[in-house]
Amino acid sequence: MLRYELSPAALAELQEAADFLEDQSFELGDSLLDEVERVMQLLCRQPGMGSPVHMPGIPAGIRKMNLQRFRYSIVYRVQTDVVQVLAVAHSSRRPTYWAERI
């Protein structure tokens, strides 16, 4: 099984999202963190599950997995033995704002 790592920018996005949701409703931030962990464990077992991102300027190998309960996606790539998370992207942001991180 692969392991995963979040880039510093992705980790900051996740924390910001969890804090925002926690302010909206008690324990909602923890629910987001739990959902991200569930998806990451799934991707470590089956990294090809996410959808390939086919957009101008985005290299091959970048994939996206939508969260079930939240309007966020995990943007990632597989590097040898690690699922590298590039972004925890909200669905209402610009579609490829995270491309500069590649």
N, C-alpha and C positions, 0 to 999 in steps of 0.2 A: 504494500500500500504506500502511496505517496504521502508526503507531508505537505503542509501549506504554510505560506508566509504572506503577511500583508505588508505592502509598501508603506512607508511612513505616511504618505498622502492618503492612502486607503484607510489606514488605521485612524487618522484624524477625521476623515469623513464618517466612519462608522461611529466614533465617539460622539461627534457632533449630532448625528442623527439620533443616537440613543438618548442623548441629553435632551434634545428637542422633544422627542416622543415621551420621555419621562415627565417633562413639564406639562404635556397635554393630558396624560392619564397615568396614574400610578401603575407601575410595573410594565408599562408598554415598552419602555426602553429595554428592560430585561428580556422581553419577548422578542424584540428585534435581535438582540445579541444571541439568544437561543436559536432563532431561525437561521442566522448567519452561520453559526456553528454547525447546525444540522446540514445545511447546504454544503459547507466546506468538507465535512466528513464524507458526504455523498460524492463530491467531486474528487476527493482523494482516492476513492475506490473506483470511480468511473469518470475520469477527467474529460472524456469526450461527450458527456451529457449536455453540456452547454451548447448554445447555438453559435456557429462561426459568425464573426462580425465582418460583413462585406460592405465596406465603405471606403470611398477614396481616401488615400493617405494612411489607411490602417493596414499594417502588414498581415500576411497570412499567419494563422496560429493564435490569433486573439479570439477569445470566446466570451460569451455572456450567458449568465444563468439568472433568470428572474426569481425573486423570492416569492413565495406563495401568498403570504399574508400582508406584505408591505409593498409599497411602490418603489422598490429598489432592485437593482441588479448587481450581481458580482461580475466584474469584468476581470478576466484572468488569462494567463497563458501557462502552458506546461513547459517547464525547463528541467530536463533530465529527470530528477527525482522529487521535484517540488511543483506544487500548484502555486504560482505567483499571482497574488491579487493586486491588480493595478488600480482598481477603483471600486468603491461601493457607491454606485451612481443612482441618484433619484431620477425617476422617469420623466420629470418635468424639466430637467436641465438640458442644456445643449447636448445633442446626441454624442458628440465625440470630444467634449471638453478635456477629457483625460488623455487624449492621444499624445500630448507632449511628454507623457510619462514613459512612453515606450522606448 
